[in-house]
Amino acid sequence: MKLTVPQKTLAKTLASAARIVERKSTVPILSHLLLEAGDGLTLKGTDLDVAIETNLSADVARRGACCVPAAMLADIVRKFDEKAEVSMELDESQLVVRAGRSRFKLSSLPAQDFPETGAKDHSHRFSVPTAALATMIDKTAFAISTEETRYYLNGVYFHRVEGESGPRLRGVATDGHKLSRFDMLDAECSDGMPGVIIPRKTIDVLARMTKEAGVETIPIDLSDREIRFTLGPTRLASKLIDGTFPDYARVIPSSPPHHATIDGEALAQAVARVATISSERGRAVKFAFSDRGPLTLSISNPETGEARDEVEVEWDGPDLEVGFNAAYAQTVLAALGPGNIVLKLSDPGSPCVLTHTDDANTLIVLMPMRV
């Protein structure tokens, strides 16, 4: 095995692959990347749940394959000059890596020890706009649960729904305290597509890759066990969470009677200010709505004191006080982005529905707290 490849191309690819591979694993081969020199260079990495495969153009002088430590190779190549040509040559059980005057020898493992990551049978194939997929991830990932006992909430529920304007692809995530739903209205859908739960790790990797993909659409191959995304020369395959996502529609109030329209950025800043007085991350901020003036935000902390702030609001209901977790409120407001948002409420004990006046595809539910 002997080849040459530009540093800039190789470094970017290795960075993506290294995010999947575990730095330390009880199975040594799982901390390695498989390098295959053929018509070009193919890199493969996996943790047995998520797998990545990328094809690169390379000047191959001798075909061959080996497995090398992913994190170490990525770190070495990253530190080479961006204009350098990186050469790699397999010398018995060591991979010799050169660029300029730099030379490294890395211990390798046999290519045949690398686990099989070949494509599985997929029952459905369709494409989605890259920008829409990236937005779906941005709008839902923050609500994924980290509770291992409720493993079926540890990802984004990706499924097909029927709407007035036709079929849509929808992503939903919830941790029981907040829920976020995003629709891709113009996605090309497939009849009979199964609803699947995409794991958090896959979502995190995909978030970076969609921003760096450089392609307008992403083909998706799907079965009830695996999902695969093709981003140009890179294929990202992932096992799906084997579980049943809860009936999220039941926690979304259908028509809360009271609405507040407010500048989201101003509200987020006010929440951050009053939350400074709190010694607990989970302390509730009291939202006091009134038709006689601005929205009043307040926190009372017996240990440190009190904080109060006001934000201009358009409110169409009676006086109403409701508490929200300060950290959750800030996270939700950041996900909605700048501009006017609408808070839809029924009473202090019911979930609050948040939407953006310029975004009909995103809906967020925030559970209240006792104050």
C-alpha positions in Angstrom: 0.0 0.0 0.0 1.4 3.3 -1.1 -0.4 6.6 -1.9 -0.3 10.4 -1.9 -3.2 12.7 -1.0 -3.5 16.5 -0.3 -3.4 17.3 3.4 -6.4 19.6 3.3 -8.6 16.9 1.8 -7.3 14.1 4.1 -7.5 16.2 7.3 -11.1 17.1 6.8 -12.1 13.5 6.2 -10.2 12.2 9.1 -11.8 14.7 11.4 -15.3 13.5 10.5 -14.3 9.9 10.8 -12.6 10.3 14.1 -15.8 11.7 15.7 -17.4 8.2 15.2 -14.5 6.1 16.3 -14.1 5.6 20.1 -10.6 6.8 21.3 -10.5 4.0 23.9 -12.3 0.7 23.4 -12.2 -2.7 25.0 -12.0 -4.0 21.4 -8.8 -2.4 19.9 -9.9 -2.5 16.3 -12.8 -0.2 17.1 -10.4 2.6 17.8 -8.9 2.2 14.3 -9.8 3.4 10.8 -9.6 1.1 7.9 -7.6 2.5 5.0 -8.0 0.9 1.6 -6.0 2.0 -1.4 -7.5 1.1 -4.7 -8.7 3.4 -7.5 -8.5 6.0 -4.7 -8.4 6.0 -0.9 -11.4 4.7 1.1 -11.6 5.3 4.8 -14.0 3.4 7.1 -14.7 3.8 10.8 -17.3 2.3 13.1 -18.2 1.9 16.8 -20.6 -1.0 15.7 -23.6 1.4 16.1 -22.6 4.1 13.7 -20.3 3.7 10.6 -18.8 6.1 8.2 -17.2 5.5 4.8 -15.6 8.1 2.6 -13.9 7.9 -0.8 -11.1 10.3 -1.6 -9.1 11.0 -4.8 -5.5 9.9 -4.3 -2.4 9.1 -6.3 -2.2 5.3 -5.6 1.2 3.7 -6.4 0.5 0.4 -4.7 -2.8 -1.1 -3.6 -3.3 -2.4 -0.2 -5.2 -1.9 3.1 -4.5 -1.6 6.9 -6.1 -0.3 10.1 -4.5 2.5 12.0 -5.4 4.4 15.2 -8.0 7.0 14.2 -7.4 9.7 16.7 -3.6 9.7 16.3 -3.7 9.7 12.5 -6.2 12.6 12.5 -4.1 14.6 14.9 -0.9 14.0 13.0 -2.4 15.0 9.6 -4.2 18.0 11.1 -0.8 19.4 12.2 0.8 19.2 8.7 1.0 22.2 6.5 -2.3 22.7 4.6 -0.4 22.9 1.3 1.5 19.7 1.9 1.1 16.4 0.1 0.7 13.5 2.6 2.2 10.2 1.6 1.3 6.9 3.3 3.1 3.7 2.8 2.6 0.3 4.5 5.9 -1.2 5.6 5.2 -4.6 7.0 3.0 -3.9 10.1 3.7 -0.1 10.2 2.2 2.7 8.3 4.8 5.4 7.4 3.2 8.8 7.1 5.2 11.7 5.5 4.7 15.3 4.7 7.5 17.7 4.0 10.3 16.9 6.5 7.9 15.2 8.9 7.9 11.4 9.2 5.8 9.1 11.4 5.5 5.4 11.8 2.2 4.1 13.2 1.5 0.5 14.3 -1.2 -1.0 12.2 -3.6 -3.9 12.5 -4.6 -6.3 9.6 -7.4 -5.1 7.4 -9.3 -8.4 7.7 -9.8 -7.7 11.4 -12.0 -4.7 10.7 -15.7 -5.4 11.3 -18.0 -5.6 8.3 -19.8 -2.3 7.6 -21.4 -3.2 4.3 -24.8 -1.9 3.3 -27.9 -3.6 4.7 -31.2 -4.1 2.8 -33.1 -0.9 2.9 -36.8 -0.8 2.1 -37.1 2.9 1.4 -35.0 5.4 -0.4 -35.7 9.1 -0.8 -33.9 12.5 -0.8 -34.2 15.6 1.3 -32.7 19.0 0.9 -29.5 19.4 2.9 -30.5 22.7 4.3 -33.8 21.3 5.5 -32.1 18.3 7.2 -29.6 20.6 8.9 -32.4 22.9 10.2 -34.4 19.9 11.5 -31.4 18.9 13.5 -30.8 22.4 14.8 -34.5 22.7 15.9 -34.8 19.3 17.6 -31.4 18.1 18.9 -31.5 20.3 22.0 -34.6 18.4 23.3 -33.1 14.9 23.1 -33.2 13.2 26.5 -29.9 12.0 28.1 -31.8 9.7 30.5 -30.6 6.2 29.8 -33.5 4.6 31.5 -35.8 6.1 28.9 -33.6 5.1 26.0 -36.4 5.5 23.4 -36.1 9.3 24.0 -32.4 9.3 23.3 -32.8 10.4 19.7 -34.9 12.2 17.1 -38.2 10.5 16.0 -38.1 10.7 12.2 -41.4 9.9 10.5 -43.8 10.7 7.7 -47.1 12.6 8.4 -49.9 13.7 6.2 -50.8 17.3 6.1 -53.1 19.7 4.3 -50.3 20.6 1.8 -49.3 16.9 1.3 -46.9 14.5 2.9 -44.2 15.8 5.2 -41.1 14.4 7.0 -41.2 15.3 10.6 -38.5 15.2 13.4 -39.5 15.2 17.0 -37.5 15.1 20.2 -38.4 15.4 23.9 -36.9 14.9 27.3 -40.2 15.2 29.2 -39.6 18.8 30.1 -39.5 20.2 26.6 -40.5 19.0 23.2 -39.5 20.2 19.7 -41.2 19.3 16.4 -40.0 20.3 12.9 -41.5 19.6 9.5 -39.8 19.4 6.2 -42.7 20.5 4.0 -41.1 20.0 0.6 -39.3 16.7 1.3 -39.8 13.9 -1.2 -41.4 11.1 0.8 -41.9 7.5 0.4 -45.2 5.7 1.1 -45.1 3.3 4.0 -41.9 4.7 5.4 -41.5 3.4 9.0 -41.2 5.8 11.9 -37.6 5.5 13.3 -35.6 6.9 16.2 -32.2 8.3 15.1 -29.7 8.1 18.0 -28.2 11.2 19.6 -24.6 10.4 18.4 -25.7 10.0 14.8 -27.6 13.3 15.1 -24.5 15.1 16.5 -22.2 13.8 13.7 -24.8 14.6 11.1 -25.2 18.1 12.4 -21.5 18.8 11.5 -21.6 16.9 8.2 -24.6 18.7 6.8 -22.9 22.0 7.3 -19.8 20.8 5.5 -21.4 18.6 2.9 -21.4 21.0 -0.1 -24.3 19.1 -1.7 -27.9 20.4 -2.2 -29.7 17.1 -1.5 -29.0 14.0 0.7 -30.2 10.6 -0.4 -31.5 8.6 2.6 -31.8 4.8 2.7 -34.0 3.4 5.4 -35.2 0.3 7.0 -36.7 -0.4 10.4 -33.2 -1.2 11.7 -30.8 1.1 10.0 -30.6 4.5 8.3 -28.0 5.6 5.9 -27.2 9.2 4.7 -25.1 9.8 1.5 -23.4 13.2 1.6 -21.4 13.4 -1.6 -18.5 10.8 -1.3 -19.4 10.1 2.3 -21.9 7.6 3.6 -23.0 7.6 7.2 -24.9 4.6 8.4 -26.5 4.1 11.8 -28.4 1.5 13.8 -31.8 2.8 15.0 -33.1 2.9 18.5 -35.2 -0.2 19.0 -38.1 1.2 20.9 -41.5 2.9 20.6 -41.5 6.7 20.7 -44.4 8.0 22.8 -47.5 9.6 21.4 -46.1 13.1 21.5 -49.3 14.6 20.0 -51.0 14.0 23.3 -48.8 16.6 25.2 -49.3 19.3 22.6 -52.3 21.5 23.5 -54.6 21.8 20.5 -55.7 25.4 21.0 -54.5 27.3 24.0 -56.8 30.4 24.4 -54.3 33.0 25.5 -51.5 34.3 23.2 -48.4 36.5 23.9 -46.3 37.9 21.1 -42.9 39.1 22.1 -39.4 39.7 20.8 -37.6 36.4 21.4 -34.1 37.9 21.8 -35.3 40.5 24.3 -37.1 37.8 26.3 -34.0 35.5 26.3 -31.8 38.3 27.6 -34.3 39.2 30.3 -34.5 35.5 31.4 -30.7 35.3 31.5 -30.5 38.5 33.7 -33.0 37.5 36.3 -31.6 33.9 36.4 -28.3 35.4 37.7 -29.7 35.7 41.2 -30.5 32.0 41.3 -28.1 29.6 43.0 -29.8 26.6 41.4 -29.8 25.8 37.7 -33.3 24.5 37.8 -34.9 27.4 39.7 -38.1 28.6 38.1 -38.5 32.1 36.6 -42.0 33.5 37.1 -43.7 35.0 34.0 -46.4 37.4 35.0 -48.7 38.4 32.1 -51.1 41.3 32.3 -53.2 43.3 29.8 -52.2 46.5 31.7 -48.5 46.5 31.0 -45.3 44.6 30.0 -44.4 41.0 30.9 -42.8 40.8 34.3 -40.1 38.2 35.0 -39.0 37.5 38.5 -37.0 35.1 40.7 -37.0 35.1 44.5 -34.1 33.3 46.2 -34.0 33.2 50.0 -30.2 32.8 50.0 -29.2 35.6 47.5 -32.2 38.0 47.1 -34.7 38.8 44.3 -34.5 39.8 40.7 -37.1 41.4 38.4 -37.2 42.5 34.8 -39.8 43.6 32.2 -40.2 43.0 28.5 -42.8 44.5 26.2 -45.5 42.1 25.1 -48.7 41.8 23.2 -51.0 39.8 25.5 -54.7 39.0 24.8 -55.7 37.2 28.0 -56.4 37.9 31.7 -53.7 38.2 34.4 -51.7 35.0 34.4 -48.6 33.8 36.3 -46.6 30.8 35.2 -43.2 29.4 36.1 -40.6 28.0 33.7 -37.2 26.4 34.3 -34.7 29.2 33.5 -32.2 27.0 31.7 -34.9 25.3 29.6 -36.5 28.6 28.7 -33.1 30.0 27.4 -32.4 26.8 25.4 -35.9 26.9 23.8 -35.6 30.6 22.9 -32.2 30.1 21.4 -33.6 27.3 19.2 -36.4 29.5 17.9 -33.9 32.2 17.0 -34.2 36.0 16.7 -37.5 37.7 15.8 -41.0 37.6 17.2 -42.2 34.5 19.0 -45.7 33.5 20.2 -46.3 31.9 23.5 -49.7 30.1 23.7 -51.0 29.4 27.2 -54.1 28.0 28.9 -53.3 28.2 32.7 -50.3 28.0 35.1 -50.4 24.2 35.1 -50.7 23.5 31.3 -47.9 23.1 28.8 -46.9 26.3 26.9 -46.7 26.1 23.1 -44.0 28.3 21.4 -43.8 29.2 17.7 -42.0 31.8 15.6 -44.0 34.2 13.5 -41.7 33.6 10.6 -41.3 29.9 10.9 -44.4 27.7 10.4 -42.4 24.5 10.5 -41.2 24.6 14.1 -43.3 24.0 17.2 -41.9 23.8 20.8 -43.6 22.7 24.0 -42.3 23.8 27.4 -43.6 22.3 30.6 -44.3 24.7 33.4 -42.9 24.6 37.0 -44.5 25.4 40.3 -43.5 28.9 41.6 
